[in-house]
Amino acid sequence: MRDYNRAFTTGEGRADAIRTLTEHTTIKDPRVFEAMMLPGLNPNGYVNLSSMVAAQEFWLRLNLMAEVVPPERFVDYSYLEWALAALGRLPE
């Protein structure tokens, strides 16, 4: 996550990041990554739980889900907390 953020906010390692993304995603043309606005991600690895709820509520209105599942049921930060204890936290 930190390498990704650094690559797309400062440019440091950008070419390597784009090469990795083209190798491991369905987007194979590096020019697409150069042109697109990529999402900002939390530098400490946390996911936005409220956006997960909002997405589920949208899918629920479209009858694509039967119920909203609280993110706490499927998001486990225990490994993340272990990594942050070892690496240290970055300002968000």
Backbone as a chain_set.jsonl record, in Angstrom:
{"seq": "MRDYNRAFTTGEGRADAIRTLTEHTTIKDPRVFEAMMLPGLNPNGYVNLSSMVAAQEFWLRLNLMAEVVPPERFVDYSYLEWALAALGRLPE", "coords": {"N": [[0.828, -1.175, 0.0], [1.917, 1.208, 0.816], [3.993, 1.545, -1.034], [2.498, 1.744, -3.384], [0.967, 4.097, -2.887], [3.085, 5.953, -2.641], [4.193, 5.788, -5.208], [2.132, 6.821, -6.826], [1.597, 9.291, -5.77], [3.951, 10.729, -5.327], [5.511, 9.984, -7.438], [7.764, 8.465, -7.182], [9.029, 5.381, -7.938], [7.003, 4.886, -9.717], [7.002, 3.807, -12.362], [7.714, 1.139, -11.846], [5.523, 0.384, -10.271], [3.41, 0.623, -12.115], [4.22, -1.29, -13.953], [3.956, -3.6, -12.385], [1.18, -3.515, -11.894], [0.197, -3.867, -14.524], [1.05, -6.422, -14.97], [-0.378, -7.927, -13.129], [-3.086, -7.345, -13.197], [-6.146, -6.992, -15.096], [-5.79, -4.958, -16.84], [-3.703, -4.287, -19.345], [-2.318, -2.412, -20.783], [0.052, -0.054, -20.208], [-0.292, 2.666, -20.632], [-2.881, 3.231, -19.968], [-2.899, 3.267, -17.162], [-1.288, 5.478, -16.827], [-2.957, 7.475, -17.703], [-5.298, 7.353, -16.201], [-7.133, 8.323, -13.228], [-6.146, 7.231, -10.267], [-7.382, 5.538, -7.332], [-7.145, 7.024, -4.079], [-5.547, 5.573, -1.323], [-5.611, 4.394, 2.038], [-2.687, 4.993, 3.811], [-1.904, 3.344, 5.86], [-3.202, 1.014, 5.46], [-5.841, 0.578, 6.209], [-9.305, -0.024, 5.478], [-12.152, 1.715, 4.138], [-14.763, 1.578, 6.068], [-17.333, 2.727, 6.189], [-17.838, 3.287, 3.521], [-18.083, 0.744, 2.527], [-20.46, -0.068, 3.696], [-22.202, 1.797, 2.516], [-21.992, 1.017, -0.173], [-23.088, -1.551, -0.034], [-25.694, -0.901, 0.761], [-26.574, 0.392, -1.538], [-26.474, -1.791, -3.374], [-28.353, -3.38, -2.139], [-30.702, -1.863, -2.535], [-30.946, -2.277, -5.243], [-31.724, -4.846, -5.275], [-29.694, -6.721, -5.267], [-28.538, -7.779, -3.152], [-29.471, -9.458, -0.137], [-29.398, -8.478, 2.433], [-27.743, -5.981, 4.425], [-24.463, -6.501, 5.39], [-22.699, -6.128, 8.302], [-19.542, -4.574, 8.191], [-17.717, -5.276, 10.153], [-18.061, -7.947, 10.458], [-16.657, -9.16, 8.406], [-14.24, -7.876, 8.044], [-11.04, -8.005, 9.208], [-8.703, -6.707, 11.183], [-6.479, -7.717, 12.475], [-4.032, -8.805, 11.431], [-3.111, -6.577, 10.087], [-2.769, -4.754, 12.206], [-0.672, -6.043, 13.516], [1.342, -5.817, 11.545], [1.568, -3.009, 11.409], [2.517, -2.484, 13.96], [5.054, -3.446, 13.689], [6.09, -2.004, 11.485], [5.419, 0.64, 11.915], [3.23, 3.478, 12.077], [1.923, 5.594, 9.504], [1.301, 9.087, 8.82], [-2.087, 9.971, 8.188]], "CA": [[0.0, 0.0, 0.0], [2.795, 2.375, 0.905], [4.678, 1.695, -2.317], [1.487, 2.207, -4.331], [0.702, 5.515, -2.61], [4.281, 6.725, -2.971], [4.338, 5.811, -6.666], [1.122, 7.634, -7.5], [1.521, 10.647, -5.213], [5.238, 11.421, -5.498], [6.149, 9.539, -8.673], [8.866, 7.555, -6.859], [8.673, 3.992, -8.191], [5.787, 4.835, -10.536], [7.166, 2.861, -13.478], [7.651, -0.216, -11.277], [4.141, 0.129, -9.856], [2.605, 0.405, -13.322], [4.624, -2.591, -14.497], [3.328, -4.612, -11.531], [-0.259, -3.492, -12.147], [-0.097, -4.459, -15.83], [1.305, -7.866, -14.886], [-1.264, -8.627, -12.195], [-4.485, -6.948, -13.357], [-6.624, -7.219, -16.465], [-5.384, -3.808, -17.674], [-2.366, -4.647, -19.824], [-1.7, -1.273, -21.452], [0.525, 0.882, -19.179], [-0.789, 4.026, -20.906], [-4.155, 3.391, -19.26], [-2.567, 3.685, -15.796], [-0.748, 6.839, -16.897], [-4.04, 8.411, -17.994], [-6.421, 7.286, -15.271], [-7.012, 8.814, -11.861], [-6.213, 6.059, -9.409], [-7.951, 5.879, -6.029], [-6.26, 7.193, -2.937], [-5.723, 4.494, -0.357], [-5.08, 4.694, 3.352], [-1.29, 4.551, 3.844], [-1.719, 2.327, 6.885], [-3.866, -0.212, 5.039], [-7.236, 0.465, 6.637], [-10.324, 0.158, 4.454], [-13.209, 2.636, 4.545], [-15.915, 0.746, 6.43], [-18.604, 3.376, 5.852], [-18.081, 3.14, 2.08], [-18.55, -0.632, 2.327], [-21.885, -0.07, 4.064], [-22.916, 2.546, 1.473], [-22.052, 0.167, -1.374], [-24.069, -2.611, 0.221], [-27.042, -0.31, 0.744], [-26.891, 0.594, -2.954], [-26.766, -3.103, -3.951], [-29.607, -3.824, -1.537], [-31.793, -1.17, -3.253], [-31.049, -2.895, -6.569], [-32.056, -6.253, -5.03], [-28.536, -7.568, -5.55], [-28.188, -8.356, -1.853], [-30.64, -9.667, 0.706], [-29.243, -7.683, 3.643], [-26.437, -5.347, 4.621], [-23.633, -7.229, 6.338], [-21.782, -5.185, 8.953], [-18.155, -4.864, 7.808], [-16.996, -5.897, 11.258], [-18.178, -9.407, 10.319], [-15.732, -9.707, 7.417], [-12.968, -7.15, 8.043], [-10.223, -8.379, 10.364], [-7.489, -5.891, 11.167], [-5.451, -8.258, 13.364], [-2.748, -8.875, 10.728], [-2.719, -5.197, 9.816], [-2.251, -4.192, 13.448], [0.64, -6.667, 13.73], [2.281, -5.195, 10.605], [1.79, -1.623, 11.802], [3.364, -2.504, 15.15], [6.428, -3.677, 13.225], [6.512, -0.977, 10.513], [5.075, 1.979, 12.356], [2.103, 4.102, 11.373], [2.172, 6.805, 8.738], [0.21, 10.061, 8.938], [-3.158, 9.737, 7.199]], "C": [[0.879, 1.248, 0.0], [3.53, 2.606, -0.399], [3.724, 2.244, -3.377], [1.238, 3.702, -4.134], [1.893, 6.387, -2.994], [4.413, 6.868, -4.491], [3.372, 6.788, -7.318], [0.898, 9.008, -6.866], [2.811, 11.422, -5.42], [5.908, 11.08, -6.814], [7.298, 8.576, -8.433], [8.408, 6.106, -7.027], [7.442, 3.812, -9.068], [5.89, 3.811, -11.668], [7.091, 1.418, -12.988], [6.224, -0.574, -10.867], [3.263, -0.164, -11.07], [2.952, -0.934, -13.959], [3.963, -3.718, -13.689], [1.826, -4.683, -11.789], [-0.602, -4.118, -13.497], [0.141, -5.962, -15.836], [0.226, -8.598, -14.1], [-2.712, -8.143, -12.207], [-4.898, -7.229, -14.797], [-6.278, -6.057, -17.397], [-3.932, -4.026, -18.078], [-1.632, -3.498, -20.503], [-1.26, -0.253, -20.4], [0.039, 2.316, -19.397], [-2.117, 4.29, -20.204], [-3.885, 3.87, -17.829], [-1.989, 5.097, -15.766], [-1.868, 7.867, -17.049], [-5.124, 8.448, -16.915], [-6.091, 7.892, -13.913], [-7.183, 7.6, -10.959], [-6.725, 6.462, -8.029], [-6.869, 6.112, -4.991], [-6.565, 6.104, -1.921], [-5.061, 4.871, 0.955], [-3.652, 4.157, 3.453], [-0.998, 3.499, 4.907], [-2.492, 1.047, 6.595], [-5.306, -0.375, 5.479], [-8.177, 0.677, 5.457], [-11.418, 1.057, 5.015], [-14.486, 1.834, 4.796], [-17.236, 1.401, 6.052], [-18.885, 3.284, 4.357], [-18.532, 1.72, 1.75], [-20.036, -0.738, 2.646], [-22.687, 0.645, 2.979], [-23.045, 1.722, 0.195], [-23.086, -0.933, -1.192], [-25.503, -2.081, 0.206], [-27.499, -0.053, -0.689], [-27.27, -0.734, -3.606], [-28.07, -3.671, -3.399], [-30.8, -3.18, -2.25], [-31.998, -1.748, -4.648], [-31.425, -4.373, -6.486], [-30.923, -7.198, -5.42], [-28.002, -8.221, -4.278], [-29.476, -8.513, -1.057], [-30.595, -8.814, 1.963], [-27.855, -7.049, 3.665], [-25.692, -6.124, 5.7], [-22.683, -6.234, 6.988], [-20.327, -5.548, 8.621], [-17.351, -5.534, 8.916], [-17.069, -7.422, 11.2], [-17.184, -9.982, 9.326], [-14.414, -8.939, 7.287], [-12.249, -7.477, 9.341], [-8.912, -7.619, 10.272], [-6.349, -6.494, 11.989], [-4.086, -8.356, 12.671], [-2.215, -7.479, 10.43], [-2.125, -4.562, 11.067], [-0.872, -4.755, 13.765], [1.681, -6.007, 12.834], [2.586, -3.755, 11.002], [2.638, -1.52, 13.064], [4.827, -2.677, 14.746], [6.948, -2.531, 12.349], [6.362, 0.438, 11.013], [3.945, 2.533, 11.503], [2.578, 5.325, 10.622], [1.042, 7.794, 8.98], [-0.823, 9.814, 7.84], [-3.66, 11.029, 6.637]], "O": [[0.618, 2.212, -0.72], [3.676, 3.75, -0.831], [4.1, 3.107, -4.17], [1.288, 4.479, -5.088], [1.722, 7.442, -3.606], [4.713, 7.951, -4.992], [3.739, 7.502, -8.252], [0.1, 9.8, -7.367], [2.782, 12.629, -5.661], [6.788, 11.814, -7.265], [7.768, 7.932, -9.372], [7.497, 5.658, -6.331], [6.896, 2.712, -9.155], [4.959, 3.039, -11.897], [6.477, 0.571, -13.637], [5.771, -1.697, -11.087], [2.463, -1.099, -11.048], [2.067, -1.635, -14.45], [3.465, -4.683, -14.269], [1.26, -5.771, -11.891], [-1.6, -4.831, -13.603], [-0.482, -6.694, -16.605], [-0.057, -9.765, -14.375], [-3.485, -8.496, -11.316], [-4.082, -7.655, -15.614], [-6.455, -6.163, -18.61], [-3.034, -3.956, -17.238], [-0.436, -3.607, -20.771], [-2.112, 0.359, -19.756], [-0.034, 3.094, -18.446], [-2.44, 5.434, -19.883], [-4.563, 4.774, -17.339], [-2.176, 5.828, -14.793], [-1.743, 8.998, -16.58], [-5.792, 9.467, -16.741], [-4.931, 7.964, -13.507], [-8.263, 7.011, -10.906], [-6.526, 7.599, -7.601], [-5.813, 5.48, -5.019], [-7.726, 5.762, -1.697], [-4.06, 5.588, 0.971], [-3.43, 2.972, 3.204], [0.038, 2.838, 4.86], [-2.45, 0.101, 7.382], [-5.936, -1.381, 5.151], [-7.887, 1.457, 4.55], [-11.589, 1.148, 6.231], [-15.196, 1.463, 3.862], [-18.168, 0.712, 5.637], [-20.046, 3.21, 3.955], [-19.283, 1.515, 0.797], [-20.781, -1.421, 1.943], [-23.738, 0.156, 2.565], [-24.096, 1.73, -0.446], [-23.87, -1.211, -2.099], [-26.411, -2.738, -0.303], [-28.668, -0.254, -1.019], [-28.274, -0.806, -4.315], [-28.803, -4.361, -4.107], [-31.79, -3.852, -2.54], [-33.109, -1.711, -5.177], [-31.443, -5.072, -7.499], [-31.16, -8.327, -5.848], [-27.134, -9.093, -4.322], [-30.449, -7.791, -1.277], [-31.641, -8.459, 2.506], [-26.925, -7.522, 3.012], [-26.223, -6.373, 6.782], [-21.932, -5.558, 6.285], [-19.931, -6.706, 8.757], [-16.408, -6.276, 8.641], [-16.252, -8.113, 11.809], [-16.886, -11.175, 9.384], [-13.558, -9.324, 6.49], [-12.775, -7.256, 10.432], [-8.104, -7.869, 9.378], [-5.331, -5.829, 12.181], [-3.073, -8.017, 13.282], [-1.011, -7.234, 10.512], [-1.087, -3.903, 10.994], [0.003, -4.026, 14.232], [2.774, -5.672, 13.292], [3.738, -3.326, 10.939], [3.4, -0.565, 13.219], [5.725, -2.125, 15.381], [8.109, -2.137, 12.46], [7.089, 1.335, 10.588], [3.734, 2.113, 10.365], [3.513, 6.007, 11.042], [-0.07, 7.384, 9.312], [-0.473, 9.489, 6.706], [-4.557, 11.029, 5.794]]}, "num_chains": 1, "name": "protein.A"}
